[in-house]
Protein backbone atom coordinates (compact mmCIF):
# COMPACT_ATOMS: atom_id res chain seq x y z
CA UNK A 1 0.00 0.00 0.00
CA UNK A 2 1.32 3.41 -0.96
CA UNK A 3 1.42 6.26 1.55
CA UNK A 4 -1.75 8.06 2.52
CA UNK A 5 -0.51 11.22 0.80
CA UNK A 6 -1.73 12.48 -2.54
CA UNK A 7 -4.87 14.11 -3.80
CA UNK A 8 -8.12 12.25 -3.22
CA UNK A 9 -8.90 11.14 -6.76
CA UNK A 10 -11.49 9.14 -8.65
CA UNK A 11 -11.05 7.43 -12.00
CA UNK A 12 -13.63 6.92 -14.74
CA UNK A 13 -13.07 3.66 -16.62
CA UNK A 14 -14.97 3.97 -19.87
CA UNK A 15 -15.36 2.25 -23.19
CA UNK A 16 -11.95 3.34 -24.49
CA UNK A 17 -10.58 0.65 -22.17
CA UNK A 18 -11.17 -3.07 -22.64
CA UNK A 19 -12.62 -5.14 -19.79
CA UNK A 20 -9.17 -6.66 -19.24
CA UNK A 21 -7.65 -3.18 -18.98
CA UNK A 22 -10.39 -2.02 -16.60
CA UNK A 23 -9.77 -4.97 -14.29
CA UNK A 24 -6.03 -4.46 -14.49
CA UNK A 25 -6.34 -0.80 -13.51
CA UNK A 26 -8.80 -1.67 -10.73
CA UNK A 27 -6.34 -4.15 -9.26
CA UNK A 28 -3.54 -1.59 -9.33
CA UNK A 29 -5.78 0.98 -7.64
CA UNK A 30 -5.80 -1.13 -4.47
CA UNK A 31 -2.20 -0.05 -3.88
CA UNK A 32 -2.96 3.67 -3.59
CA UNK A 33 -4.78 5.08 -0.58
CA UNK A 34 -5.59 8.34 -2.38
CA UNK A 35 -7.73 6.48 -4.96
CA UNK A 36 -11.15 7.34 -3.59
CA UNK A 37 -13.36 5.70 -6.22
CA UNK A 38 -13.67 3.96 -9.57
CA UNK A 39 -16.54 4.99 -11.83
CA UNK A 40 -18.11 3.29 -14.85
CA UNK A 41 -20.24 5.08 -17.46
CA UNK A 42 -23.17 3.61 -19.34
CA UNK A 43 -24.54 4.83 -22.66
CA UNK A 44 -24.33 2.32 -25.52
CA UNK A 45 -21.37 0.17 -24.49
CA UNK A 46 -21.09 -1.95 -21.39
CA UNK A 47 -23.76 -2.17 -18.68
CA UNK A 48 -22.62 -0.40 -15.52
CA UNK A 49 -23.76 -2.61 -12.63
CA UNK A 50 -22.36 -5.85 -14.06
CA UNK A 51 -19.06 -4.14 -14.91
CA UNK A 52 -18.82 -2.72 -11.39
CA UNK A 53 -19.72 -6.13 -9.95
CA UNK A 54 -16.67 -7.58 -11.71
CA UNK A 55 -14.52 -4.65 -10.55
CA UNK A 56 -15.71 -5.16 -6.96
CA UNK A 57 -14.01 -8.55 -6.87
CA UNK A 58 -10.70 -7.08 -8.02
CA UNK A 59 -10.65 -3.61 -6.47
CA UNK A 60 -11.17 -4.38 -2.80
CA UNK A 61 -10.78 -0.89 -1.30
CA UNK A 62 -11.97 2.02 -3.54
CA UNK A 63 -15.61 3.04 -3.67
CA UNK A 64 -17.47 2.05 -6.86
CA UNK A 65 -19.70 4.45 -8.74
CA UNK A 66 -22.02 4.63 -11.73
CA UNK A 67 -21.27 7.72 -13.77
CA UNK A 68 -23.86 7.74 -14.93
CA UNK A 69 -27.08 5.71 -15.11
CA UNK A 70 -29.88 7.41 -16.98
CA UNK A 71 -33.20 7.56 -15.13
CA UNK A 72 -35.39 6.37 -18.01
CA UNK A 73 -34.17 2.91 -19.04
CA UNK A 74 -34.63 1.32 -15.59
CA UNK A 75 -37.46 1.50 -13.07
CA UNK A 76 -36.66 2.75 -9.55
CA UNK A 77 -37.10 -0.80 -8.24
CA UNK A 78 -34.54 -2.12 -10.73
CA UNK A 79 -32.08 0.65 -9.88
CA UNK A 80 -32.57 -0.08 -6.18
CA UNK A 81 -31.89 -3.79 -6.70
CA UNK A 82 -28.79 -3.05 -8.76
CA UNK A 83 -27.51 -0.73 -6.08
CA UNK A 84 -27.90 -3.15 -3.18
CA UNK A 85 -26.51 -6.05 -5.24
CA UNK A 86 -23.35 -4.06 -5.86
CA UNK A 87 -23.31 -3.02 -2.20
CA UNK A 88 -23.47 -6.67 -1.12
CA UNK A 89 -20.73 -7.65 -3.56
CA UNK A 90 -18.46 -4.76 -2.60
CA UNK A 91 -19.03 -4.46 1.13
CA UNK A 92 -21.00 -1.20 1.12
CA UNK A 93 -18.84 0.71 -1.38
CA UNK A 94 -21.52 1.70 -3.90
CA UNK A 95 -21.97 5.28 -5.12
CA UNK A 96 -24.97 5.78 -7.39
CA UNK A 97 -24.51 8.42 -10.06
CA UNK A 98 -27.75 9.30 -11.85
CA UNK A 99 -28.46 11.58 -14.81
CA UNK A 100 -31.24 12.40 -17.23
CA UNK A 101 -29.23 11.68 -20.40
CA UNK A 102 -30.60 13.30 -23.59
CA UNK A 103 -33.78 13.16 -25.63
CA UNK A 104 -31.94 11.58 -28.55
CA UNK A 105 -30.65 8.71 -26.41
CA UNK A 106 -33.76 8.17 -24.30
CA UNK A 107 -36.27 8.31 -27.14
CA UNK A 108 -34.09 7.07 -30.00
CA UNK A 109 -32.32 4.21 -28.22
CA UNK A 110 -34.74 3.23 -25.46
CA UNK A 111 -38.10 4.16 -27.00
CA UNK A 112 -39.20 6.07 -23.88
CA UNK A 113 -40.64 9.58 -23.87
CA UNK A 114 -38.18 12.14 -22.53
CA UNK A 115 -40.75 13.69 -20.24
CA UNK A 116 -40.18 16.17 -17.38
CA UNK A 117 -36.66 15.07 -16.47
CA UNK A 118 -36.30 17.22 -13.34
CA UNK A 119 -39.57 16.00 -11.80
CA UNK A 120 -38.75 12.40 -12.76
CA UNK A 121 -35.35 12.66 -11.10
CA UNK A 122 -36.87 14.01 -7.89
CA UNK A 123 -39.43 11.19 -7.77
CA UNK A 124 -36.87 8.47 -8.48
CA UNK A 125 -34.44 9.67 -5.81
CA UNK A 126 -37.25 9.76 -3.26
CA UNK A 127 -38.36 6.26 -4.20
CA UNK A 128 -34.85 4.84 -4.01
CA UNK A 129 -34.45 6.23 -0.52
CA UNK A 130 -37.76 4.66 0.51
CA UNK A 131 -36.93 1.26 -1.02
CA UNK A 132 -33.49 1.15 0.59
CA UNK A 133 -35.02 1.34 4.06
CA UNK A 134 -35.97 -2.31 3.52
CA UNK A 135 -39.61 -1.60 4.42
CA UNK A 136 -42.58 -2.32 2.11
CA UNK A 137 -43.22 0.61 -0.21
CA UNK A 138 -46.59 1.62 -1.60
CA UNK A 139 -46.44 4.76 -3.67
CA UNK A 140 -48.36 6.58 -6.37
CA UNK A 141 -46.60 9.46 -8.04
CA UNK A 142 -46.52 11.32 -11.34
CA UNK A 143 -44.37 8.66 -13.01
CA UNK A 144 -44.41 5.48 -10.95
CA UNK A 145 -46.82 3.43 -8.87
CA UNK A 146 -45.60 0.78 -6.44
CA UNK A 147 -47.80 -1.53 -4.41
CA UNK A 148 -46.23 -3.17 -1.37
CA UNK A 149 -42.79 -3.54 -3.00
CA UNK A 150 -40.16 -4.86 -0.61
CA UNK A 151 -36.61 -5.95 -1.31
CA UNK A 152 -36.14 -9.66 -0.70
CA UNK A 153 -32.63 -9.16 0.65
CA UNK A 154 -32.18 -6.66 3.44
CA UNK A 155 -30.09 -3.68 2.32
CA UNK A 156 -26.61 -3.77 3.90
CA UNK A 157 -26.99 -0.14 5.03
CA UNK A 158 -29.88 2.34 5.35
CA UNK A 159 -29.09 4.16 2.11
CA UNK A 160 -26.60 4.39 -0.74
CA UNK A 161 -25.04 7.78 -1.52
CA UNK A 162 -26.61 9.31 -4.62
CA UNK A 163 -24.78 11.73 -6.91
CA UNK A 164 -26.66 13.73 -9.55
CA UNK A 165 -25.07 14.62 -12.87
CA UNK A 166 -26.04 18.25 -13.35
CA UNK A 167 -25.60 20.75 -16.16
CA UNK A 168 -28.34 23.33 -15.63
CA UNK A 169 -29.13 25.37 -12.49
CA UNK A 170 -32.36 23.49 -11.71
CA UNK A 171 -30.64 20.10 -11.57
CA UNK A 172 -27.84 21.60 -9.52
CA UNK A 173 -30.41 22.94 -7.06
CA UNK A 174 -32.10 19.53 -6.88
CA UNK A 175 -28.79 17.84 -6.12
CA UNK A 176 -28.28 20.19 -3.18
CA UNK A 177 -31.63 19.20 -1.70
CA UNK A 178 -31.71 15.43 -2.25
CA UNK A 179 -28.23 14.05 -3.06
CA UNK A 180 -24.96 13.29 -1.32
CA UNK A 181 -22.98 14.92 -4.10
CA UNK A 182 -22.91 16.31 -7.60
CA UNK A 183 -21.16 15.13 -10.77
CA UNK A 184 -20.02 17.95 -13.05
CA UNK A 185 -18.52 17.40 -16.51
CA UNK A 186 -17.10 19.47 -19.37
CA UNK A 187 -17.46 22.69 -17.42
CA UNK A 188 -14.81 25.24 -18.48
CA UNK A 189 -12.61 26.58 -15.70
CA UNK A 190 -14.39 29.87 -14.96
CA UNK A 191 -17.81 28.22 -15.17
CA UNK A 192 -16.62 25.44 -12.87
CA UNK A 193 -15.25 27.94 -10.35
CA UNK A 194 -18.43 30.05 -10.28
CA UNK A 195 -20.66 26.97 -10.03
CA UNK A 196 -18.66 25.52 -7.16
CA UNK A 197 -18.66 28.84 -5.31
CA UNK A 198 -22.46 29.10 -5.60
CA UNK A 199 -22.87 25.57 -4.28
CA UNK A 200 -20.52 26.27 -1.37
CA UNK A 201 -22.49 29.39 -0.52
CA UNK A 202 -25.74 27.41 -0.38
CA UNK A 203 -24.85 24.05 1.13
CA UNK A 204 -24.37 23.65 4.88
CA UNK A 205 -24.04 19.86 5.12
CA UNK A 206 -21.38 17.40 3.93
CA UNK A 207 -21.60 17.35 0.14
CA UNK A 208 -19.18 15.93 -2.43
CA UNK A 209 -18.31 18.31 -5.25
CA UNK A 210 -17.09 15.91 -7.93
CA UNK A 211 -16.02 16.90 -11.41
CA UNK A 212 -15.02 14.53 -14.20
CA UNK A 213 -12.15 15.60 -16.45
CA UNK A 214 -11.08 14.18 -19.79
CA UNK A 215 -7.61 12.83 -19.00
CA UNK A 216 -4.96 11.72 -21.48
CA UNK A 217 -1.30 11.90 -20.40
CA UNK A 218 2.02 10.72 -21.81
CA UNK A 219 5.61 11.84 -21.38
CA UNK A 220 6.56 9.83 -24.46
CA UNK A 221 3.77 11.05 -26.73
CA UNK A 222 2.40 14.29 -25.22
CA UNK A 223 1.08 15.53 -28.56
CA UNK A 224 -0.82 12.27 -29.07
CA UNK A 225 -2.24 12.63 -25.58
CA UNK A 226 -3.55 16.10 -26.37
CA UNK A 227 -5.01 14.89 -29.66
CA UNK A 228 -6.75 12.00 -27.88
CA UNK A 229 -8.26 14.41 -25.35
CA UNK A 230 -9.28 16.79 -28.14
CA UNK A 231 -11.04 13.96 -29.94
CA UNK A 232 -13.13 13.11 -26.89
CA UNK A 233 -13.96 16.76 -26.31
CA UNK A 234 -14.88 17.30 -29.97
CA UNK A 235 -17.22 14.33 -29.83
CA UNK A 236 -19.17 15.67 -26.87
CA UNK A 237 -19.32 19.17 -28.34
CA UNK A 238 -20.58 17.81 -31.66
CA UNK A 239 -23.27 15.42 -30.41
CA UNK A 240 -24.16 16.75 -26.95
CA UNK A 241 -26.42 19.79 -27.16
CA UNK A 242 -26.36 20.42 -23.39
CA UNK A 243 -22.58 20.41 -23.16
CA UNK A 244 -22.19 22.38 -26.37
CA UNK A 245 -24.44 25.13 -25.02
CA UNK A 246 -22.63 25.17 -21.68
CA UNK A 247 -19.21 25.46 -23.33
CA UNK A 248 -20.42 28.01 -25.88
CA UNK A 249 -21.91 30.21 -23.17
CA UNK A 250 -18.61 30.08 -21.26
CA UNK A 251 -16.81 32.16 -23.87
CA UNK A 252 -16.17 29.55 -26.54
CA UNK A 253 -18.93 30.28 -29.05
CA UNK A 254 -16.65 30.50 -32.08
CA UNK A 255 -14.74 27.34 -31.11
CA UNK A 256 -17.86 25.24 -30.61
CA UNK A 257 -19.39 26.41 -33.89
CA UNK A 258 -16.21 25.53 -35.75
CA UNK A 259 -16.00 22.10 -34.13
CA UNK A 260 -19.60 21.26 -35.03
CA UNK A 261 -19.17 22.53 -38.58
CA UNK A 262 -16.09 20.35 -39.10
CA UNK A 263 -17.80 17.34 -37.51
CA UNK A 264 -20.82 17.65 -39.82
CA UNK A 265 -18.68 18.16 -42.92
CA UNK A 266 -15.67 15.92 -42.40
CA UNK A 267 -16.17 13.81 -39.28
CA UNK A 268 -14.70 13.50 -35.80
CA UNK A 269 -11.01 13.54 -36.70
CA UNK A 270 -11.43 16.83 -38.52
CA UNK A 271 -13.45 18.26 -35.65
CA UNK A 272 -10.76 17.31 -33.13
CA UNK A 273 -8.14 19.12 -35.21
CA UNK A 274 -9.87 22.47 -34.67
CA UNK A 275 -10.12 22.20 -30.88
CA UNK A 276 -8.04 25.13 -29.66
CA UNK A 277 -5.35 24.73 -27.00
CA UNK A 278 -7.16 27.31 -24.90
CA UNK A 279 -10.41 25.35 -24.94
CA UNK A 280 -8.67 22.03 -24.33
CA UNK A 281 -6.72 23.30 -21.32
CA UNK A 282 -9.84 24.94 -19.88
CA UNK A 283 -11.63 21.57 -19.71
CA UNK A 284 -9.18 18.65 -19.90
CA UNK A 285 -6.09 17.29 -18.16
CA UNK A 286 -3.76 16.27 -20.97
CA UNK A 287 -0.26 16.41 -22.41
CA UNK A 288 2.82 15.43 -20.42
CA UNK A 289 2.72 14.65 -16.72
CA UNK A 290 4.10 17.97 -15.54
CA UNK A 291 1.43 19.83 -17.50
CA UNK A 292 -1.19 17.41 -16.16
CA UNK A 293 -0.10 18.02 -12.56
CA UNK A 294 -0.42 21.77 -13.01
CA UNK A 295 -3.82 21.34 -14.65
CA UNK A 296 -5.12 19.16 -11.84
CA UNK A 297 -4.04 21.65 -9.17
CA UNK A 298 -5.64 24.48 -11.16
CA UNK A 299 -8.96 22.65 -11.32
CA UNK A 300 -8.79 21.76 -7.62
CA UNK A 301 -8.35 25.47 -6.88
CA UNK A 302 -11.98 25.96 -7.98
CA UNK A 303 -13.08 24.24 -4.76
CA UNK A 304 -14.07 20.81 -6.06
CA UNK A 305 -13.58 18.04 -3.50
CA UNK A 306 -13.23 15.07 -5.85
CA UNK A 307 -11.55 15.24 -9.26
CA UNK A 308 -12.44 12.20 -11.37
CA UNK A 309 -10.02 11.46 -14.20
CA UNK A 310 -11.65 9.93 -17.27
CA UNK A 311 -8.92 7.72 -18.69
CA UNK A 312 -8.26 8.20 -22.41
CA UNK A 313 -5.39 5.85 -23.35
CA UNK A 314 -2.64 7.10 -25.64
CA UNK A 315 -1.90 5.14 -28.79
CA UNK A 316 1.51 3.48 -28.65
CA UNK A 317 1.89 3.65 -24.86
CA UNK A 318 2.35 0.45 -22.86
CA UNK A 319 -0.95 0.33 -20.98
CA UNK A 320 0.50 -1.23 -17.83
CA UNK A 321 3.27 1.36 -17.59
CA UNK A 322 0.75 4.10 -18.31
CA UNK A 323 -1.56 2.94 -15.51
CA UNK A 324 1.32 2.71 -13.04
CA UNK A 325 2.63 6.16 -13.96
CA UNK A 326 -0.83 7.73 -13.71
CA UNK A 327 -1.57 6.28 -10.28
CA UNK A 328 1.94 6.95 -8.97
CA UNK A 329 1.92 10.56 -10.17
CA UNK A 330 -1.23 11.60 -8.35
CA UNK A 331 -0.44 9.60 -5.23
CA UNK A 332 2.61 11.82 -4.74
CA UNK A 333 0.83 15.15 -5.19
Helices and strands as residue ranges (DSSP letters): E 9-12, H 19-29, E 35-40, H 48-56, E 63-70, H 76-90, E 94-99, H 103-110, H 117-131, E 137-140, E 145-149, E 161-165, H 169-178, E 181-185, H 189-202, E 208-217, H 222-239, H 241-247, I 248-252, H 253-266, H 268-273, H 277-283, E 285-287, H 289-300, E 306-311, H 319-331
